[in-house]
Amino acid sequence: MKKMKLKIKSLWMCCILVGTSLVSSSCEDFLDRQEDEKMTFDKIWLSRNTTKQYWLNSMSFLPRYSNSYVGDGEAYLGASDECTIAYDRAYRWMNFGSWNASAIPYYKFDFYYRGIRECNIFMQNVDRCSDPLVTKKELEKWKIQSRWARAYYYFLLMRDYGPVFLLGDETLDFSATTESFYRPRNTWDQCVDYVVSEMTACANDPAMQTQSELAKDDWGMATRGACYAVISRLKLYSARDLFNGNTLYHNVKNPVAEGFPELSGQNIFPQTYDANKWLQAAEAAHKVFDENTYSLYRSPSNDPYANYAGILNETWNSELIFTDGYVGRFYIGVNTAPTSIGGYGAVGPTQQQVDAYAMNNGRYPITGYDTAGNPVIDAQSGYSGDEFAKTTWTYPSHGWSNFGDYDIVAPNMYKDREPRFYVTVFWGASHWLHGDAYTTTSFAKGGNGNISHDYPKSGYLCNRFYDHRVNSRNNNWGNVTFPEFRLGEIYLNFIEAVLECKKRGVALPGGYEAEAMEKWAELRDRSGMSPITEIYPNAGTDELIELCRKERRVELAFERHRFFDTRTWMIATQTDGGPMYGMNTACLLEDGMKTTETPEGFWQRTVFETRVFKKNHYLYPFAQRELDRNKLLTQNYGW
């Protein structure tokens, strides 16, 4: 039988074409289809099994962060100022400024539009399923999940590219001319309104359940709370400087297009600052609270170390709003475990991230840096000015490992820090705890944690994503439900929005300000610290906003928030460019020293790389091939 072959006219056209396979969304497979394939497509809806497979295919474009933790699929850790990753992945193009519209790392524009297309086709055909084994309730459940995923795919596009094309329920004819696919971008506010309206419709649909209503087999599906959580984060981003009156983008306009009069010549980014967007962000966060479904995770003992560690260690806990599912922890664990115990030792905090943590008295010790990169220390914090002097003190390993606290001799830099610090940060010359064993690990050159190219360039490892209660040397890594959205984030969204409203004179609903401070106190109390208003009793609104940003950096560390926070706050030219500091991992062990030892030369603030961040890097560019093929597409600023 003659085979049909259609030459693709635009990658963007490809992204909105349905994939033939139920387990693959490849455009190439679709374009190499048989003439009788329509019969096969019709037959899909005759069976419950194949209908469900198509639904799962529409959901398969959702991120799986726990399985792409080291930059294999995105740059949100590797190109953030909180993190360094040892591998030679494409995020390094971003860190060193060696990317452009013809060489874009992790280009997901076409990928998510394929997902949108799959969702549209599923939703428009699912009611055709005539299998008597399927129930109407089941079909409605699958349909609302696809509608949620479609809106979420738009959100994921928007945070990378800004305003995009809104297709709604449209499915485009793949045989149409290239010119028929020309279209300008929708405006940012139109995109926000669309996603919010879709998520709201999903939340109000009887088929969208609350977390407490889900059957155990359905854990991991989107819920009503997940709808509101997406709206909360999107409204927060929309209120921040990148998308709210950003005059840097004043020339980013749609071309004049007779076929699209409502978009013709329009600014696609808002050019007037709207302070009321902060009120919308506060109200959106509060909508999650109104669900009364979630609570901050606390361990049975309410130990602050176990409380924070348990967010990741206790699967399906009360704080999780949406996760990427229940998965084995091998991938995320092996990339954060040092080579001294058979891991790759890849993912580590920068010195800037290490410095971000508070002391155990709740004060943040490092307020900035001098021109030489030395820390400016808050004298009231209790942080030692002689930060590399070694003293004997108690290392708090209880609550997040099988070990009780024990005495160590270590630099003062790491002494008396808040619980989240020890759960998250591992430094050289320390004991890596695994099950009932430990391995002293050195990141100096030649040390057992620095014996190949796989070692943390900063001299620190992320401690938080390895389950220290089990022994990976016995091939036991544990499991994880990675928090894509959790209540701690929504608390911080609400606090920030309320403070910004207060700063800008936006009237708040009664009780919002007091509630924001209560939730901040609750969040800190979970990690064993006093309320911020007690630690900084004289702080004004501007200082509280900065303290909220610090809290967010620490609380949500390595959960892929920092990349977007520095960009939407528009501070990334200061935070994400320039020297990145760590310890001196190039310091060579002397002859005769043990591989577990760390020489004195290791303990110095050292630039391990210098990164580049330019103003055009705030958003991804559209690929040059898209600009060549869609004459109405406006490129992002500076590309």
N, C-alpha and C positions, 0 to 999 in steps of 0.2 A: 504494500500500500504506500502511495506517495506520501512523503513526509513534508509537513509544513514547516518552513523556516522563515522567521521574521527578523529582520535586522533591527536591533534596538536603536532608537533615535535619540534617546537621552537617558542618562543614568537616573534622572528624576522620574522619567517615564517608567523605567524598570522598577523603581522603588514602589510604584503603585500597581504593579501587576501581581496577580495571584500566583503562588507557586503551585505546581501540579501535585507534588508529593505531600502526603499528610504528615511526614516527619521532616520535611525540608521545605524551605521557602525560597529556593533558588530560582532566580529569574531565568537562568540558562536552561534549567530543566523544563520550565514552562514553555519557553520558546521552541524547544525541540519536541513538540508534542505530536501525537498521532491525530489523524483526521477524525477518528471516532472517539476522541477523548471526551467530548461533551456527554456522551453516553455514560462514561465513567463518572463524570462530575454529577450527573443526575442520580446515579446509583448511590453516591455517597449518602444522600438523605433518606435512603430506604432502610438504613441500618442504624441502630443505636450506637454500635461500636464505632463505625466510621464517622458518624456525626460527632461523637465525643472526641475522636482523634482530630477532626478538623478544629473543634473548639480548642483542644490542647495546642494545636499548631498556632492558632491566633494568639495564644498566651505565651508562646515560646520566645517572644522577643523581649520579655521582661528581663531586666538585669539579674545576673547571678553573681553578686559581689563576692560571696564567699568562695567562688571558684575562679575569680579573676583578680585575686588580691594583690598580685605583684606587677600589675600593669600589662597583662596579656590582652586585656580587652578595653581598658580605658586608663586615663592619666590622672584620675582624681586623687590618688595618693602620691604617685611618683612625681607629679608636677606641683605638689603643694609645699608650702614652706614648713609644714610640720614634719615632713617625711623625707627620707632618702632610701632609695631602693638600689641594690647592688647591680642589678642586671642591665644589660645593654638593650633596653626596650625603647619604643618610640616616644615615651614621655621625655626622654633625654633631648629629643629635637626641640621640645617646648622649653625645657630648662635652659638650653643654650641658644635659643632664638633661631634655630636652623630649620624653620618650617615656613611654608608659604602656601598660596592657594593651589599650587600644583603638587604639593607634598604635605598632606594633612594627616597627622597621626590620629588614629581612632575615629575615622570619618564615619559617623553614624546616621547621616542625613537620609540616605537611601534605605538603610536598615530599618529605621523606625517607620518610614512611610510604607515599607512592605508590611510591617506589622499592622499599621492602620488599614491597609487594603485587606489584609486577611480578616481583620475584625469586621469590616464592613460586609464582606462577602458572607461571612458566617452569620452575622445578624440578619441579613436579608434572605437567608436560605434555611436557617435552623427550624423554622416553623413548618417546613416541608417534610420534616422527618415523620415517616408514617409507620415506623416500627412499633408494634403493640407493646414491646418490652420497655419503651421509654415513657416516662410520665410527663405531663405538662409542666409540673413543678420543676422537674429536672431540666427541661429545655429552657424554662425561664431563668433558672439559676445560671446555666451556661451563658445564656444571652446577656444577662446583666454583668457577668464577669468580663465578657468581651467588650462590652460598652465601657466598663471601667478601664480596662487595659488600653483601649483606643484613646481615651482622654489622657491617660498617664503617659502614653507614647508622645503625645503632643507636649506635655509638661517636660519630658526628658529632652525633646528637641529644643524647646524654648530656653532651657537653662544653658544650653551650649551655643545656640545660634541666635537667640533673641526671637523676634517675630518670624513666623513661618507661614506657609500656605495652609489655609483651612479648607478641607475637602468636605467636611460634614459627612453625609451618607453617600456622597458621590462615588461612583466607580466608573473610571474613565475607559473609553474604548481603545484597546491597545493597537488597533489598526488605523487609528486616526492620524492625521498629518502632524508633523512636528509643531507647526504653527498653532494648532488647536490646543497644544499644551502650554503655550505661553501664558503666564499669569504673574501679576505682581504679588509681593508679600502682603499679607494682612498686617494691620498695625498691632503693636504690642497690646494695647488695651483690648482690641478685638480678640486677640488670642487668649488673653487672661479671661475675658468674659465667657468665651466659648468653653474653656476647660472648667471654669467654675460652674457654669450652667450644666455641663454634662455630669460633673461629679455630684452636683446637687440633685440632679434627676436620678442618678444612680442611688444616692442615699435615700431618696424618697420612694424608690421602687420597692414594693413588698418583697420582691425576690432577693433584695440585698439585705443580708442578715447582719445582726450585731455579732460581736465576738462570742458572747455568751450563748447565742443561738446556734452557732456552728456545731455540726457533728464533728467528732474527733477526726474522722477521715477527711474532713474538709478544712482542717486547720492549715493556715497558709493562704487561703483564699482572701480576696479583698472583702472588707466588711464596710458597714456604714461609717465606722470610725476611720477606716483607711481613706474613704472619700473626703472626710473633713480634714484629715491630716495633710493630704495633698493640697487642698485649698489653703490650709494654713501656711504651708511652706511657700506656695506660689504667691500668696498675698504678701508675705513677708518680703520675698525677693522683689516684688513689684513696688513696694514702698521704699526700698533702698535706692541709693543714689544711681546705680547703673541703669535702672529702668524708670527713674522718676525725675524728669526734668534734666536729663543729662545732655548738656549743650555740646559736649564733645561729638555727639551724633547729630548735630543740627543739619548736616548736609546729607544724611542718609535718608533719601527720599525715593519713593516710587517714581518711575518715569511716567510721562504723560501717556495714557493708554485709553483710547476711545472706548474699548470694549469693557473697561472697568472704571466707570466714572466716579464711583465712590472711593476708589483707591488711587486714582490718577493724580500724580504729583504730590501725594500726601507724605508728610513726615511719618515714618513708621515707628519711631521712638517718641514718647511724650516729651515735649519741649518745655512744658510748664510744670513746675514742682507742685505736687498736690499732697499737702500734709494730711489730708483726710484718708489717704491710703494707709496711714499707720493705724487709724481707727478701724478700718476694714480688716487689717492684719490682726489686731487685738481681738476683734469679734470673731474672726475665723478660728483663731486658736481656742477661744472660749467655747466654741461649738463642740470641740473635741471633749472639753471638760463636761459639757452638758450631757454627753453620752453616759457619763457615770459608769463607765465600763472598765477603765484602766486605772492602775495605781502604780506609783513608783515601786520598783522591786526592792524588797527588803528581805534579808535572810531570816530564817527562824530565830537566830540569835540576835538579829539587828546589829551585828558587828559591821562597822563601816567598811572594812576591807572586803568582807563577804558580800555586803550589799552591792558594792560597785562591781566586783568581779562577777557576781551572779547575773548581771544583765546579759552577759554572754555565756556564762557557764550553765545557767538553768534554762533549758529550752522551754519555749512557749510560756514564759513567765508573764506576770500580770502587767508589765510595762510595755510589752511589744504590741504595736498596732499593726504593722505589716512587716513581713520578713521575706527572704528569698527561699524559704522552705527549710525543712529539716535535712541537713546534709552532714556527711562525715567531715571531721575537722582536719583531715590529713593535709589538704592543699594549703589551707590557711596556716596550719601549724608548722608544717615543714619549712615554710618560707620565713617564719619568724623564729624558729629554733636555731641555735648556733651550730656551726660545724663540729663543735666539740662533742655534740651528742648525735651527730649524723644528720643535722638539718642543713639548710642553705644559708642561714644567717643573713637574710637579705634586707628585711624591712626594719628600719630603725628611725627613731626620732632625731631631728636636728637638735643642736644645742639650743637654738631659739625655742623649740618646743619644751625641752627640759627646763629651761629658765621660766617658762610660763606658769608652772605649778606654784601654788601657794605653800606657805609654811603650815605646820600643824596648828598654828594659832589663827589661821585664816587669812593672813595678810600675804599679798603678792610681793616677793622679795626683790625682783628685778624690774625697775621702772623704765629702763631704756639702756642705751649703750653710748659710750663716748666715741670720738672719731677713730680711735684705735680698735674699737670692737670690744672694749672692756665693759663689764656690766656696771650700771648705776644702781646702787643698792639702797633700798628703803631701810633706814636705820632702825625703824620700829618693828621690822619684820623678824629680827633675831637671826637673820642670815649672816654667816661669818664672812667678814672681809677677806680672811685668809682661806679662801674657798678650797684650796687644794691641800691644806694641812690635814694630815690623817690623825684621827682620834678614834677611840673605842666607843662604840655606841650600839644600841640594839636595833637590829634589822627586823622590821615587822612583816613576817611571812605568814602569820596566822590568817585564817579567813579565806585566803585564795590559794593555799597549797596544803599539803599534808604535814607541813612542818610548823612547829611553834616558833615564836620569836627566838633569835639567837644573837649573840654579840659578834660584831665584826670590827675590823680596823679599816676605815674607809675615809675618803675625803669629806670634809665638812659640807661641800656643795650638796651632798645627797642626804644630809642629816636633818631630822625634824621637819620633813616635808609632809604634806597632806596625804591621806590614804590613797587617793587616785594616782598619785605619783608612783608609789611602789607597785601598784597593780599594773601600771602601764609601762614604766621605764626600767630597763635592765642596763646596767653599766658594766664595763670591763672590770676584771679582777673579782667579780662576784660569783656566787654559786647559782648556777642554773638549776632550778628545782624541777625534778621530773618523777612523779610518783613518790616512792619512799626513798629515792636516791637524789644525789646532787652532783654536779660537775662544775668545778671551778673553771672559769672561762676567761681567757685573755684575748683581747683584740689588738694587742701590739703585733707588729710584723713578726711572723714566725710563731705566734701564740696559737693555741689550739682552736681559737675562734677566728684566726686570720692566717690560714695556711694555703689559701687559693684565692681566686678572684671573688669567691662567695664569702663576703664578710661585710658588716655594716660600715660604710665609709665614714660615718660620724662617730663610731666607737660606742654606739648604743643600739640596743635592739628593742623592738616593741614587745613588751612582756605580756600584753593583755590578751592576745588572741590565741595563745597556746594554753591548753588546759594543763596546768601544773599539778593537778591532782592525779593524773594518770602518767604512765611511763611510756613515752613514745619509742623508747629503745626496744620495748616488747611489742612494737607495732600497734600500740593503743593510743589513739589520738583523741578520742571522744567525739562529740557531735556539737553542732551549733545551729541556732536559728538566728541568722544575722539580722540585726535591727535596721531595716531600711527606714522605718518610722517608729519612734518610741515616744513615750509620754515625756521623758526628760527633755527632748527637743521641743515639744509643744510648750512646756513650761517656759523655756528660754525664748521661744518665739513670742509668747504672750508678754513676758517681762520686757523684752526689747521694744515691742510695739507700744506698750503702755508708757514707758519712759520717753520714747520719741514723741508721743502725743503730748505729754507733759511739757517737754522742751519746746514744742512748737505751738502751744496754746490751743490744742484740739481738745474739746470737751469730751470727757470719758463717761460712760455709764456709771452710775453710783456703785461704789465699792470696788471698782476695777484696780485702782492704785493700791489699796490695802491688800487686795487679793494677790496682786503681782508680788508684793513684798513677802506675803505669806508663802507663796509657792517657791520663791527664791530661798527663803529660810528652810523650807521643807527639803528642797533639793540639796542644799549644803548640809543639813542635818543628816541626811541619808549617808553622807560621806564624812560624818564626824566633825563638822565645823559649825561655828556659831553663825547667826544671820549676818549678812553683809552690812546691814545698817548698824549692827553693834561693833563690828570690826572697823568700819569707816563711818563713825557717827556724824561727821561733819561733811560728808560727801554731798555735793550738789548734783543736779540732774545730769550734767555733762559727765561728771566723774562716774556716776552710777552707770551710765551708758557704756563707758569704757570698761568698767568692772564687769558688766554683763557680757561684753565681748570676750573678756578673759575667761569668765566662767564657761562660756560656750566652747571656747577653744579647748579647755581641759575636759569638761564633761563629755563632749562628743568626739574626743580625740580618736583619730584613725577610723572614723565611721563615714568618711567621705563628705564631710561638711565644710572643712576648712578651705578647700579648693574654691568652692562657690561663695563662701563667706567673704574672703578677701577680695574677690572680684565684684560681688554685688555691693559691698561697702565701698568699692573703688579705692582700696588701700594697697592693692597688689603691686603697684609700681615701687612701693617702699618695702613690702614684706617678702615678695616673691622674686625680686631681682636683687643682685648683689651677692656678697659673700655669704655662704652657708657654713656654719661653724659646727665643730664637733671636737672630739679629742684627737690627739696626734697618733693615728693608727699607723703612720709610717715609721714610728719609733721602733727600731730593730732590737730584738732580744739579744743580749750578749751571749757569747759562747759559754756553755756550761749552765746556763739558766734553764729552769724547767719551763715547758711550754704552757704551764698554767700560771706562770708568774707574769707580772706587768711591771715594766721598768718605770722609773720616775719620769722619764721624758715623755711618757704617754700623757701625763696629766697637765695639759696646757690647751687652752682654747686655740683651735687651729682651723683655718679655712680649708674645707675638703673639696669645695667647688664654688665657682662664681656663676650665678645664674643670670639670665637675661629676661626681663619682663618689660615689654613696651606697651604703649597705650592701646595699640590694636589687638593685643593679646587678651583683652577682657572677654571677647567672644571669638568663637571659631569662625573662620572664613567659609564661604561656600566654594566648592571646588571650581577651578577655572573651567572645567568641561561643562559645568552647569551654566555658567555665565555665557559660554559660547553657544549653548543650545536653547536657553530660555532668555530671549532678548528683553524680557520685562523683569528679570531678576536683578535686584539691587544688592551689591556686595556690602558686607559689613565694613565698618570704619577701618581705614588704614591698610586694607589688603589689596 
